[in-house]
Amino acid sequence: MTHQPAIPTLSAADPEIAGLVEAEATRQHDKVRLIASENYVSRAVLEATGTVLTNKYSEGYAGRRYYEGQQNVDPIERLAIERAKAVFGADHANVQPYSGSPANLAAYLAFAQPGDTILGMALPDGGHLTHGWSVSATGKWFNAVRYGVRKETGRVDLDQVRDLAREHRPKLIFAGGTAIPRIIDFPAFAEIAEEVGAVLVADIAHIAGLVAGGAHPSPVGHAPVITTTTHKTLRGPRGAMILTDAEHAKAVDKAVFPGLQGGPHNHTTAAIAVALGEAARPDFRDYAHGVVANAKALADALLDRGYELVSGGTDNHLLLVDLTNKQVGGKPAAQALDRAGIELNYNTVPFDPRKPFDPSGIRLGTAAITTRGLRPEHQPAIAEWIDRVVTAAAREDESGLDTVAAEVRELLAEFPMPGYVA
Ligand SMILES: Cc1ncc(COP(=O)(O)O)c(C=O)c1O
């Protein structure tokens, strides 16, 4: 038994599921986890998610529920809200969205009508599906106009954002994305939104932990509506929040419930409160800055080995590597890396000539390995492993992958994982 908290009752009741949970704990322990949207939550957050709060229905908001028996849930939700407001310095917080996608849908529901024009970042350039991409409901039900990055710099093209905003007068502008390795210029977005009368939505799902820890500028004071997941750099449970200024609070609350959702997931709300309590502590600032220091060190080590990084480097937790000059696609490289104990995802790069399911790039992030305790001095070794595996993948040579996996396990054995004991 390696999972912590231990799961003896589950093991007895459903050994099949318990076995897979145990195997997942070991997998997470043994791999260098570089998926940019993932992390390891604390044991306290894990415990909160596994409580009897999952039994309770609480449609509505604290003090205004449609079900009785909220003596404990109301204070839990109020604590989560107060902590969110304090950590981010926001006027208002809604902690009920089930995840990042519904949080973004709530912003549409609150401030736009179907068919209205919205402006978001194109998916292949680093935007999220819910910023108006064609296959998403947001792209089907709204008239989505998309901006991207500059070819020469790999950075968000703010001139294009301004030009498109002036031409199309969107109701909503989304700033933020899933594969943006550079600081997002929230004041510049705010100026554009104000000029055209749009509501600026800052989607900080990826960088929320960095914002909370002072390692990325905050959108508070620039974007009246801020959506975020709670499970990436913020290191909380799967869930989401919407932060707003006072003016936009009511519309967002109405959109989340009753507009879009029924009962909030109270076990998640409790775990969000716990994670926000952790994020308010001074050591979380060290964590957030450590994530960025590790990403920069990993970027430098990969650049030294001739890797091409979109935008030439990183300011945050995330790196986007274009493997074109290594003569291998992102997908075979990611698959070989996974077999070698290095977990990441294949990703399109801006202006990618290849298809999204077989793109040119890989995306890496340092949120999880920083939680594990890895530091900048460990990044050259990770870059060296990546290089060995990518070089082998280009030759379709699988012979060295197990050796790398063993070396990875040996390093990681020194770094405890919350949620696992050997
Ligand atoms: C920027 C951004 N927004 C929204 C989401 C959606 O979050 P979820 O997967 O929780 O629906 C993601 C997830 O990757 C994201 O990166």
The ligand as a MOL file (V3000), in Angstrom:
LIG
                    3D

  0  0  0     0  0            999 V3000
M  V30 BEGIN CTAB
M  V30 COUNTS 16 16 0 0 0
M  V30 BEGIN ATOM
M  V30 1 C -6.3610 28.4830 -19.8520 0
M  V30 2 C -7.3230 27.3850 -19.5340 0
M  V30 3 N -8.6110 27.6850 -19.3480 0
M  V30 4 C -9.5230 26.7410 -19.0670 0
M  V30 5 C -9.1550 25.4240 -18.9630 0
M  V30 6 C -10.2290 24.4030 -18.7270 0
M  V30 7 O -10.1250 23.7730 -17.5350 0
M  V30 8 P -10.8130 22.3380 -17.3060 0
M  V30 9 O -9.9650 21.3490 -18.0210 0
M  V30 10 O -10.7680 22.2320 -15.8190 0
M  V30 11 O -12.2130 22.4360 -17.8440 0
M  V30 12 C -7.8170 25.0620 -19.1260 0
M  V30 13 C -7.4170 23.6540 -19.0130 0
M  V30 14 O -6.4110 23.2110 -19.4430 0
M  V30 15 C -6.8800 26.0650 -19.4320 0
M  V30 16 O -5.5950 25.7780 -19.6370 0
M  V30 END ATOM
M  V30 BEGIN BOND
M  V30 1 1 1 2
M  V30 2 1 2 3
M  V30 3 2 2 15
M  V30 4 2 3 4
M  V30 5 1 4 5
M  V30 6 1 5 6
M  V30 7 2 5 12
M  V30 8 1 6 7
M  V30 9 1 7 8
M  V30 10 2 8 9
M  V30 11 1 8 10
M  V30 12 1 8 11
M  V30 13 1 12 13
M  V30 14 1 12 15
M  V30 15 2 13 14
M  V30 16 1 15 16
M  V30 END BOND
M  V30 END CTAB
M  END
